[in-house]
């Protein structure tokens, strides 16, 4: 069904600036993953308040959808509405037979696909595929290091964990190393490193990238090769806990437990049965605060 003329005019007006076109095209490239405002501002080298102003106008018009994720809002291009806008321009071509116009063939823009028809990830039970997972934090000294080690242990060779920081501290926190040793991990390979290591052409292609601290979630991430699935799984920073040695140790134990809880939920997902959209929803749901409630841990 074609859009009403008034709606089409409203949409064109909402895109009638170079900045808005840049923002919209960037969101189209991100697809279902979307971006938070800080990422958009950094990618386009624009002031954050300027980007927020334009996003508000575009979301009001319906061109952009908004989803709340903790302290941040994730923006996505409303591709279904854009398809309707393109149809408004082209449906009457050649006396109402646009299929007669080879000039209108848009191989880069196929018609929308039902989520039920979207391709699934490769069947993992019947193949030897190994899934690469990158955990991002700001300092890469505690939470992301633990997540890397836990996944490599629980994943039993089918998942390979990595970790990195947006602003690496240059060392792994001593309590992190102690916690890993206490839980039968070999901390010898634990290394503090920058996320730049995983953004280059020679880096291993990631299937999933999870931010594990709120600071990293709000920062503009590198463009990861292979367009991995992303989600934010926030954990309290155990390194920020003050007090005596026993108090600090308990904070790291609690964080280790919380990370393990979410990773067990992740590893229980039937990757071979879920299409990409369903899997994206699942990994986002794992990051919800209530997954770490007493009921979830029971």
C-alpha positions as CSV (number, residue, x, y, z in Angstrom):
1,X,0.0,0.0,0.0
2,X,1.5,3.3,-1.1
3,X,2.1,6.1,1.4
4,X,-0.2,9.1,1.5
5,X,1.2,12.2,-0.1
6,X,1.3,14.0,3.2
7,X,3.4,11.3,4.8
8,X,5.8,11.2,1.9
9,X,6.3,15.0,2.1
10,X,6.9,14.7,5.9
11,X,9.6,12.0,5.3
12,X,11.4,14.0,2.6
13,X,11.4,17.1,4.9
14,X,12.9,15.0,7.7
15,X,15.8,14.1,5.4
16,X,16.2,17.5,3.9
17,X,19.7,18.2,5.2
18,X,23.2,16.9,4.5
19,X,23.7,15.9,8.1
20,X,20.5,13.9,8.3
21,X,21.3,12.1,5.1
22,X,24.7,11.2,6.5
23,X,23.2,9.9,9.7
24,X,20.5,7.9,7.9
25,X,23.0,6.3,5.5
26,X,25.2,5.4,8.4
27,X,22.3,3.7,10.2
28,X,21.3,1.9,7.0
29,X,24.9,0.4,6.8
30,X,24.5,-0.8,10.4
31,X,21.3,-2.6,9.6
32,X,19.5,-4.4,12.5
33,X,22.5,-3.7,14.8
34,X,21.9,0.0,14.9
35,X,24.0,2.5,16.8
36,X,23.9,4.7,20.0
37,X,24.2,8.4,19.5
38,X,27.8,8.6,20.7
39,X,28.8,6.1,18.1
40,X,27.1,8.1,15.4
41,X,28.7,11.4,16.5
42,X,32.2,9.8,16.6
43,X,31.8,8.2,13.2
44,X,30.6,11.4,11.5
45,X,32.9,13.7,13.6
46,X,29.9,15.7,14.7
47,X,29.0,17.3,18.1
48,X,26.9,14.9,20.2
49,X,24.2,17.5,20.8
50,X,23.9,18.2,17.1
51,X,23.4,14.5,16.3
52,X,20.8,14.1,19.1
53,X,18.8,17.0,17.7
54,X,18.7,15.4,14.2
55,X,18.0,12.0,15.6
56,X,15.0,13.4,17.5
57,X,13.6,14.9,14.3
58,X,14.1,11.8,12.2
59,X,12.6,9.5,14.9
60,X,9.6,11.9,15.2
61,X,9.0,11.4,11.4
62,X,9.3,7.7,11.7
63,X,12.5,7.3,9.7
64,X,14.4,6.1,12.7
65,X,13.3,3.8,15.6
66,X,14.6,4.1,19.1
67,X,15.1,1.4,21.7
68,X,16.2,2.0,25.3
69,X,19.2,-0.1,26.4
70,X,20.2,0.7,30.0
71,X,21.5,4.2,30.1
72,X,21.7,4.5,26.3
73,X,19.3,4.6,23.4
74,X,20.0,2.5,20.2
75,X,18.8,4.0,16.9
76,X,18.0,2.0,13.8
77,X,16.9,3.0,10.3
78,X,13.3,2.2,9.7
79,X,14.0,0.3,6.4
80,X,10.4,-0.9,6.0
81,X,9.2,2.7,5.9
82,X,12.0,3.7,3.5
83,X,10.8,0.9,1.2
84,X,7.3,2.4,1.2
85,X,8.8,5.8,0.4
86,X,10.7,4.4,-2.6
87,X,7.5,2.7,-3.7
88,X,5.7,6.0,-3.5
89,X,8.1,7.4,-6.1
90,X,8.2,4.4,-8.4
91,X,4.9,2.5,-8.3
92,X,3.3,4.6,-11.0
93,X,6.1,4.2,-13.4
94,X,5.2,2.9,-16.9
95,X,1.5,3.3,-16.3
96,X,1.6,1.4,-13.1
97,X,3.9,-1.3,-14.2
98,X,7.3,-0.5,-12.7
99,X,8.5,-4.1,-13.5
100,X,8.6,-2.9,-17.1
101,X,11.4,-0.3,-16.2
102,X,14.8,-1.9,-16.1
103,X,16.2,1.4,-14.9
104,X,14.4,0.9,-11.6
105,X,16.1,-2.4,-10.9
106,X,17.9,-2.0,-7.6
107,X,20.0,-5.1,-7.0
108,X,21.5,-3.5,-3.9
109,X,18.1,-3.0,-2.3
110,X,16.1,-6.2,-2.3
111,X,12.6,-6.2,-1.0
112,X,12.1,-6.7,2.8
113,X,12.5,-10.2,4.0
114,X,10.3,-11.7,6.6
115,X,12.2,-12.4,9.8
116,X,11.0,-16.0,9.6
117,X,12.8,-16.3,6.2
118,X,16.0,-14.7,7.3
119,X,19.0,-17.1,7.1
120,X,20.1,-18.8,10.3
121,X,23.7,-19.2,11.4
122,X,25.4,-22.3,10.2
123,X,24.2,-25.4,12.1
124,X,26.7,-25.7,14.9
125,X,25.9,-29.2,16.0
126,X,26.6,-30.7,12.6
127,X,29.7,-28.7,11.8
128,X,33.1,-27.9,13.3
129,X,32.5,-24.2,13.3
130,X,34.1,-22.2,16.1
131,X,32.4,-19.0,17.1
132,X,34.6,-16.0,18.0
133,X,33.4,-13.7,20.8
134,X,35.0,-10.4,21.7
135,X,34.4,-8.8,25.2
136,X,35.0,-5.1,25.3
137,X,35.5,-3.0,28.4
138,X,37.2,0.3,29.0
139,X,40.3,-0.8,30.9
140,X,40.5,-4.5,29.9
141,X,41.8,-5.4,33.4
142,X,38.9,-7.2,35.1
143,X,35.5,-7.9,33.6
144,X,36.4,-8.5,30.0
145,X,39.5,-10.6,31.0
146,X,37.3,-12.8,33.2
147,X,34.6,-13.1,30.4
148,X,37.3,-14.2,28.0
149,X,38.6,-16.9,30.3
150,X,35.2,-18.2,31.4
151,X,34.0,-18.6,27.8
152,X,37.1,-20.4,26.7
153,X,36.5,-22.8,29.6
154,X,32.8,-23.3,29.2
155,X,32.8,-23.2,25.4
156,X,34.7,-26.4,25.2
157,X,36.4,-25.5,22.0
158,X,33.3,-24.4,20.1
159,X,33.6,-20.8,21.3
160,X,36.8,-18.8,21.4
161,X,36.9,-15.8,23.7
162,X,38.9,-12.6,23.3
163,X,39.0,-9.4,25.2
164,X,40.1,-5.8,24.7
165,X,39.7,-2.3,26.1
166,X,38.9,1.1,24.6
167,X,41.4,2.7,27.0
168,X,43.5,-0.3,28.3
169,X,45.1,0.2,31.7
170,X,48.2,-1.7,30.7
171,X,47.9,-4.4,33.3
172,X,45.5,-7.1,34.5
173,X,44.2,-6.4,37.9
174,X,45.8,-8.7,40.6
175,X,42.4,-9.7,42.0
176,X,41.4,-10.7,38.4
177,X,44.3,-13.1,38.3
178,X,43.6,-14.5,41.8
179,X,39.9,-15.1,40.9
180,X,40.9,-16.9,37.7
181,X,43.4,-19.1,39.5
182,X,40.8,-19.9,42.2
183,X,38.4,-21.1,39.5
184,X,40.9,-23.4,37.8
185,X,41.8,-21.0,34.9
186,X,45.4,-20.6,33.7
187,X,45.9,-16.8,33.8
188,X,49.2,-17.0,31.9
189,X,47.5,-15.8,28.7
190,X,45.6,-12.9,30.3
191,X,46.9,-9.8,28.7
192,X,45.6,-6.2,28.7
193,X,45.3,-4.9,25.1
194,X,43.5,-2.3,22.9
195,X,40.5,-3.0,20.8
196,X,42.5,-1.8,17.9
197,X,44.1,-5.2,17.7
198,X,40.7,-6.6,16.5
199,X,39.8,-4.0,14.0
200,X,42.5,-4.6,11.5
201,X,42.4,-6.7,8.3
202,X,44.5,-9.5,9.9
203,X,42.4,-9.8,13.0
204,X,40.2,-12.8,13.6
205,X,36.6,-12.3,12.4
206,X,34.2,-12.0,15.3
207,X,30.8,-13.5,15.4
208,X,29.8,-11.7,18.5
209,X,31.0,-8.5,20.3
210,X,29.7,-7.8,23.8
211,X,30.4,-4.7,25.8
212,X,30.6,-5.5,29.5
213,X,30.8,-2.0,31.0
214,X,28.6,1.1,30.5
215,X,31.6,3.3,29.5
216,X,32.6,1.1,26.6
217,X,28.9,0.7,25.5
218,X,28.6,4.5,25.0
219,X,31.9,4.9,23.0
220,X,32.3,4.7,19.3
221,X,33.6,1.3,18.5
222,X,35.8,0.4,15.6
223,X,34.2,-1.1,12.5
224,X,34.6,-4.8,13.2
225,X,35.4,-7.0,10.2
226,X,32.5,-9.3,9.3
227,X,29.7,-7.3,10.9
228,X,29.4,-9.4,14.1
229,X,26.3,-9.4,16.3
230,X,26.6,-7.0,19.2
231,X,25.0,-6.5,22.6
232,X,25.6,-4.8,25.9
233,X,26.0,-6.9,29.0
234,X,26.7,-4.5,31.9
235,X,28.5,-5.6,35.0
236,X,29.5,-3.5,38.1
237,X,33.2,-2.8,38.1
238,X,34.8,-4.8,40.9
239,X,38.0,-2.8,40.6
240,X,36.0,0.3,41.8
241,X,35.1,-1.3,45.1
242,X,37.0,0.1,48.0
243,X,37.6,-1.5,51.4
244,X,39.8,-4.2,52.8
245,X,41.2,-7.1,50.9
246,X,38.3,-9.4,51.8
247,X,35.7,-6.8,50.5
248,X,37.5,-6.4,47.2
249,X,37.9,-10.1,46.8
250,X,34.1,-10.6,47.3
251,X,33.4,-8.0,44.6
252,X,35.5,-9.9,42.1
253,X,33.9,-13.2,43.1
254,X,30.5,-11.7,42.6
255,X,31.4,-10.3,39.1
256,X,32.9,-13.7,38.1
257,X,29.6,-15.4,39.1
258,X,27.5,-12.8,37.2
259,X,29.5,-13.2,34.1
260,X,29.3,-17.0,34.3
261,X,25.5,-16.7,34.7
262,X,25.1,-14.8,31.4
263,X,27.6,-16.9,29.5
264,X,25.7,-20.1,30.5
265,X,22.5,-18.5,29.2
266,X,24.4,-17.6,26.0
267,X,25.8,-21.1,25.5
268,X,22.4,-22.6,26.0
269,X,21.0,-20.7,22.9
270,X,20.2,-23.1,20.0
271,X,22.3,-21.1,17.5
272,X,21.5,-23.6,14.7
273,X,17.7,-23.0,15.1
274,X,17.6,-19.2,15.5
275,X,17.5,-16.7,12.6
276,X,19.6,-13.6,12.9
277,X,16.8,-11.4,14.2
278,X,15.7,-13.8,16.9
279,X,19.3,-14.4,18.0
280,X,19.9,-10.6,18.2
281,X,16.9,-10.3,20.5
282,X,18.1,-13.2,22.6
283,X,21.6,-11.8,23.2
284,X,20.1,-8.4,24.1
285,X,17.8,-10.1,26.5
286,X,20.7,-11.9,28.2
287,X,22.1,-8.4,29.0
288,X,19.0,-7.3,30.9
289,X,19.5,-6.6,34.6
290,X,16.9,-9.2,35.7
291,X,19.0,-12.0,34.3
292,X,21.3,-11.5,37.4
293,X,18.4,-11.6,39.9
294,X,18.4,-14.2,42.7
295,X,15.9,-16.3,40.7
296,X,18.2,-16.3,37.7
297,X,21.1,-17.5,39.8
298,X,19.2,-20.2,41.6
